[in-house]
Amino acid sequence: MTTVMYGIKNCDTIKKAKKWLEANELEFTFHDHRVNGLDKAQLISWCETLGWEQVLNKRGTTYRKLTDEQKAGLTEATAIELLIEQPAMIKRPILEVNGQLTLGFKADTYAALFAK
């Protein structure tokens, strides 16, 4: 089983998700957007699969710092460009397990995902 967690290492939700995976003795690779970069084609794929409005973290401080005009004018294309420039605006974590994507962290969701 191939598992990759995407996010930013200092994110509290990432820390919780990593702790859960480690406590359940599940092997995974961590990809830090800030350190390892962000592939535009992969981001587009995530947006197609999960929906760009789901991938965009509207609760974070980076998003809240955008002007009202920037927020109002968001489309999938502009959101993708913004996420490439500001990967902190990507909802975290994105967990890829054998090609299946899960967004965010909930212990019950992870338990069901790995029970398969």
N, C-alpha and C positions, 0 to 999 in steps of 0.2 A: 504494500500500500504506500503510495507516494503522497506525502502531505507537505504543503508549503503554506506558511503563514506570511501574509504581506501586511506591512504597516510601518510604524515608527517606534523604535525601541523604548522611548520614554513615555509612551501612552499608557495610562492606567488600565484601559481595557485590554491592550496587548499583554500587559503584565499578568492580568487575571487569566487570559486565555492560555498563555504560555504555562502558567502555574498549573492550570487544569490538565493540559496535555502531559506535562511532566509527572504530575501526581498519578495519572492513569497510564504511565509508562508507554506513551505513544511517541514514536519517533517523528520528527518534523524538521523542516528546514525553515529558518526565518530569513525573510527578504526585507531589509530595511530600505524604504523608498529613498531616504536621504543619503544613505551610504552607497547602496547598490544601484541607484537610479530607477527610473520608471520607463518601461517600454510603451510607447504610444499605441502600438498595435494591440498589446495586451490590455491596456486601459480601454480601448475601443471595444474589445471583446467583452470585458467586464460590463461595460455600459449596455451593450447589446443583450447580454444574458440577464443581468440584474436590474437594468434600468438606470440611466444616468442620474435621475433624481434620487435614487436610493444610494448610489455610490457617492454622491456629493453630500458631505456632512454639513448640514445647515446649523448644527448646534455648536460647532466649534468657534473659537475666537477668530480664526483666520477668515471664515466666511462672514462673521458678524462685522468685520472691519471693512468689507466691501461697501461701496456706495450703493444707495438705493437704485441708481441707474444701472449699475453693474448687475445687481440682483434681478431687476426687472427684465433686463435684456438677455437673460440666460437661455440658451438653446443647447441642444446636445453638443453641437460643434463648439460653441463658445465655452461650455462647461468642461469639455475635454481639454481644450487649450489651457484653461484656468487650472485644472487639476495637474497638468504636466508642469506648469510653472509653480504651483503651490501644492505639492503632494500631501501637506498636512490637512487639506480639505477633503481627502478621501476618507470615507467612513472606515473604521477599523474594528477588528481585523477583517481582512478578506482571507478566508481559509479555502484552499484548493485541495480536495481529497480525490485522487484518481479522476481529475477533470471536473468534478462537481464543486461548485462555488457556494460558500456560505458567507453571509455578510453580518458582521457584528459578533458578539459573544453572549451566548446563553448556555449554561451548563447542560440544560435538558436537550437543547438542539445538538450540542456536540455529542452527548451520550447517545442520542438516537442515530446520529451520523456514523459513529464508530461502532455501533452495535450491528450494523449491516454486514 
